[in-house]
């Protein structure tokens, strides 16, 4: 969100929490919503739902993003 969306660190954190709110460790079915990785959701928010068609270079996470994992 910061690199591709130009958001400040605080804006990126707020956007991430809005999209996928924090779930406590003991919450039943915690993380079940994550059938796609965060990269997909971030690119969809930044560039729209058709980002994979319109910007095919962003269809897969960047090398820099993968290095953060």
Secondary structure, 3 states (H helix, E strand, C coil): CHHHHCCCHHHHHHHHHHHCCCCCCCCCCCCCCCCCCHHHHHHHHHHCCCHHHHCHHHCCCCHHHHHHC
